[in-house]
Amino acid sequence: MKNRVYLYCIIFAVVFVATFSFDVFNAASEFRSGWQEQGSSREVPELTLELNSSNVGTIHNKKTNKYLKIYRKNLIVETGFSCTQTNVAMIVSAFLAAFGGILLIINAILTLISIGKKDIFNNRFEKRLCRIGIGSILIYTGYIVFGVVEHVEACKQFDIEGYYHKLLPENSFTGIYIGLILLIGAQVFKMARTLQEEQDLTI
């Protein structure tokens, strides 16, 4: 039974670390490409928004007098913050994500060490799982706050026919779900350990 629990913990740890690493790599790639694009410019825009296009549009071809279906590409627009509160909200979202990332990385490393030593049925392991869950929730909460602020700014500053700003990207809540699963898992570990200790005392 314990060996199966260890195996499941290892599989979950590998998947979680791989998913988190992939998200960090994508974020770093986007940041690097954006920095390179702005390399020659002295003025760095405060905010870069992506306006999504309508899926299908039509244009009139005067030569043939027919309407042609087209796909209108997304627009990338650069702008500043409309108010100080927006800037503060961005800073708060970045702080949440950074704090959550530090909390997650430290406790993930310690948890992987515990799994490697097969030392998971104790209070330390449960607390680390909780901290990883909280870290994941904080990271994606910051990400969601960032997305909402971007959407508010896009709605305030732009009204371009055929284009809209998406409130949140796909899978925005994935990290929150994972965090909640980890918090629940920590409580399950705690309940199992408590029951085991009670059984040991009765024997």
Backbone torsions as a table, in degrees:
resi	resn	phi	psi	omega
1	MET	NA	-47.5	-179.3
2	LYS	-64.7	-38.2	179.2
3	ASN	-61.8	-37.0	178.8
4	ARG	-67.6	-39.7	177.1
5	VAL	-62.0	-44.1	177.6
6	TYR	-58.8	-43.8	-179.2
7	LEU	-62.0	-46.1	179.8
8	TYR	-62.6	-39.8	178.8
9	CYS	-62.6	-42.3	179.8
10	ILE	-64.4	-45.3	179.9
11	ILE	-61.5	-45.3	-179.8
12	PHE	-63.7	-41.3	-179.4
13	ALA	-62.6	-43.8	-179.4
14	VAL	-63.4	-45.9	-179.6
15	VAL	-64.3	-42.3	-178.4
16	PHE	-64.9	-46.4	-179.8
17	VAL	-63.7	-41.1	179.9
18	ALA	-63.9	-43.1	179.6
19	THR	-64.2	-46.2	-179.6
20	PHE	-63.7	-42.2	179.7
21	SER	-63.7	-39.1	179.2
22	PHE	-63.8	-42.8	178.7
23	ASP	-64.1	-42.4	178.8
24	VAL	-63.9	-41.7	179.3
25	PHE	-62.3	-43.5	178.9
26	ASN	-63.4	-43.7	179.6
27	ALA	-63.1	-41.8	179.8
28	ALA	-65.8	-38.8	179.5
29	SER	-64.8	-42.5	178.8
30	GLU	-64.2	-42.2	179.9
31	PHE	-64.1	-42.9	-178.3
32	ARG	-65.3	-43.5	-179.4
33	SER	-66.4	-37.9	177.3
34	GLY	-65.7	-38.2	179.4
35	TRP	-67.1	-39.1	179.5
36	GLN	-66.1	-38.4	179.0
37	GLU	-64.9	-32.3	-178.9
38	GLN	-93.0	3.8	-173.6
39	GLY	-57.6	-39.9	-177.0
40	SER	-83.1	-11.7	-177.8
41	SER	-97.3	136.6	179.1
42	ARG	-78.2	-32.8	-178.0
43	GLU	-92.4	117.4	177.9
44	VAL	-95.7	126.1	-178.2
45	PRO	-65.4	145.2	179.5
46	GLU	-69.8	-32.7	-173.1
47	LEU	-145.3	133.5	175.7
48	THR	-118.4	120.5	-175.8
49	LEU	-113.0	142.9	174.4
50	GLU	-107.9	119.6	177.4
51	LEU	-98.2	122.0	-179.1
52	ASN	-81.1	146.6	179.7
53	SER	-91.7	161.0	170.7
54	SER	-64.0	148.7	-174.0
55	ASN	-60.9	-49.0	-176.5
56	VAL	-133.6	134.8	174.6
57	GLY	-132.0	174.7	178.7
58	THR	-132.7	148.7	172.7
59	ILE	-129.0	153.8	-177.4
60	HIS	-96.0	122.8	176.3
61	ASN	-92.5	108.0	-175.8
62	LYS	-67.1	-25.1	-179.5
63	LYS	-65.3	-43.5	-176.5
64	THR	-104.7	-6.3	-177.1
65	ASN	58.7	37.3	178.9
66	LYS	-125.6	158.4	176.6
67	TYR	-96.8	130.4	-179.2
68	LEU	-106.9	137.9	175.8
69	LYS	-79.2	135.3	178.9
70	ILE	-133.7	161.2	171.6
71	TYR	-111.6	119.2	-178.7
72	ARG	-89.5	122.2	-175.9
73	LYS	-69.7	156.5	179.2
74	ASN	-67.0	154.8	178.2
75	LEU	-106.6	138.1	171.3
76	ILE	-108.8	117.3	-177.1
77	VAL	-118.7	143.9	178.9
78	GLU	-108.0	137.1	-177.6
79	THR	-154.5	174.3	175.5
80	GLY	-106.4	176.3	178.0
81	PHE	-76.4	140.6	-178.8
82	SER	-78.7	-21.8	-179.9
83	CYS	-155.8	166.8	-178.7
84	THR	-66.2	-34.5	-178.9
85	GLN	-60.1	-35.3	178.3
86	THR	-64.4	-43.8	178.6
87	ASN	-61.3	-42.6	178.5
88	VAL	-62.1	-42.4	179.5
89	ALA	-62.5	-38.4	177.6
90	MET	-64.3	-41.7	179.2
91	ILE	-64.2	-41.6	179.0
92	VAL	-62.8	-43.1	179.9
93	SER	-63.5	-40.2	178.2
94	ALA	-66.1	-39.5	178.8
95	PHE	-64.4	-43.9	178.4
96	LEU	-59.3	-47.1	-178.5
97	ALA	-64.9	-41.8	-179.2
98	ALA	-66.2	-45.2	179.1
99	PHE	-63.1	-43.7	177.9
100	GLY	-62.7	-38.7	179.3
101	GLY	-64.5	-44.0	178.4
102	ILE	-62.9	-45.7	179.5
103	LEU	-60.3	-42.1	-177.8
104	LEU	-68.3	-47.2	-174.9
105	ILE	-63.1	-47.0	-178.2
106	ILE	-60.9	-48.9	-176.8
107	ASN	-73.9	-27.7	175.7
108	ALA	-65.9	-41.2	178.3
109	ILE	-63.3	-45.5	179.6
110	LEU	-64.3	-37.2	178.9
111	THR	-67.1	-41.9	177.9
112	LEU	-62.5	-38.1	176.6
113	ILE	-63.4	-42.5	179.1
114	SER	-63.4	-40.5	178.6
115	ILE	-65.0	-41.4	177.9
116	GLY	-60.9	-33.2	178.8
117	LYS	-88.6	-0.1	-175.9
118	LYS	56.2	43.1	-178.7
119	ASP	-118.8	72.7	-173.7
120	ILE	-116.1	-16.7	-178.3
121	PHE	-92.1	66.4	177.5
122	ASN	-153.2	169.6	-175.6
123	ASN	-65.7	-35.0	-179.6
124	ARG	-61.2	-45.0	-178.9
125	PHE	-62.7	-41.6	179.9
126	GLU	-63.4	-42.1	179.2
127	LYS	-65.2	-38.3	178.8
128	ARG	-65.8	-40.2	176.0
129	LEU	-59.9	-43.9	178.5
130	CYS	-60.1	-43.3	-178.5
131	ARG	-66.7	-37.8	176.3
132	ILE	-63.2	-43.6	178.0
133	GLY	-60.5	-45.0	179.0
134	ILE	-64.6	-40.9	178.3
135	GLY	-60.7	-44.2	179.0
136	SER	-62.7	-41.8	179.1
137	ILE	-64.2	-42.0	-179.8
138	LEU	-64.7	-42.3	-179.8
139	ILE	-59.4	-49.8	-175.7
140	TYR	-77.2	-24.0	172.4
141	THR	-66.1	-43.6	175.4
142	GLY	-60.6	-39.5	178.8
143	TYR	-63.7	-41.0	179.8
144	ILE	-68.9	-43.1	177.0
145	VAL	-58.1	-44.2	178.3
146	PHE	-58.8	-45.7	-179.7
147	GLY	-64.1	-40.2	179.3
148	VAL	-65.8	-43.1	179.1
149	VAL	-62.6	-43.0	177.1
150	GLU	-58.8	-43.6	-178.3
151	HIS	-64.0	-42.7	178.6
152	VAL	-60.8	-44.1	178.8
153	GLU	-63.7	-41.0	180.0
154	ALA	-63.4	-42.0	-179.9
155	CYS	-69.0	-33.0	179.3
156	LYS	-70.7	-39.6	-166.8
157	GLN	-102.9	-17.8	-173.7
158	PHE	-132.7	140.0	171.9
159	ASP	-146.0	84.3	-175.3
160	ILE	-109.0	126.2	-176.0
161	GLU	-61.4	130.5	178.7
162	GLY	88.9	-2.3	-178.1
163	TYR	-129.1	149.5	179.6
164	TYR	-146.8	162.4	177.2
165	HIS	-108.1	126.7	-179.3
166	LYS	-75.0	133.6	-177.3
167	LEU	-60.2	-52.5	-179.9
168	LEU	-140.5	143.7	175.0
169	PRO	-67.6	170.0	176.4
170	GLU	-64.7	152.4	176.2
171	ASN	61.3	29.3	-179.5
172	SER	-68.3	-25.5	-175.7
173	PHE	-101.0	4.3	-177.6
174	THR	-57.7	-46.7	-179.1
175	GLY	-63.3	-33.7	177.9
176	ILE	-68.5	-41.1	176.7
177	TYR	-61.1	-44.5	179.4
178	ILE	-62.1	-42.3	178.8
179	GLY	-60.9	-42.8	178.9
180	LEU	-66.1	-38.4	177.3
181	ILE	-62.4	-40.7	178.6
182	LEU	-65.2	-40.5	177.9
183	LEU	-63.9	-41.6	176.8
184	ILE	-65.5	-42.2	178.9
185	GLY	-60.5	-38.9	178.5
186	ALA	-62.9	-39.4	178.8
187	GLN	-69.2	-35.5	177.1
188	VAL	-64.9	-43.5	176.1
189	PHE	-58.8	-42.7	-178.6
190	LYS	-64.7	-42.9	179.0
191	MET	-64.1	-42.5	-179.9
192	ALA	-64.5	-40.8	179.5
193	ARG	-66.3	-39.9	178.9
194	THR	-64.0	-43.2	178.2
195	LEU	-63.2	-40.9	179.0
196	GLN	-63.3	-41.7	179.0
197	GLU	-65.9	-38.2	178.0
198	GLU	-65.6	-39.5	177.9
199	GLN	-65.0	-40.1	179.2
200	ASP	-64.0	-36.2	180.0
201	LEU	-70.6	-36.9	179.9
202	THR	-69.5	-31.2	178.2
203	ILE	-74.1	NA	NA
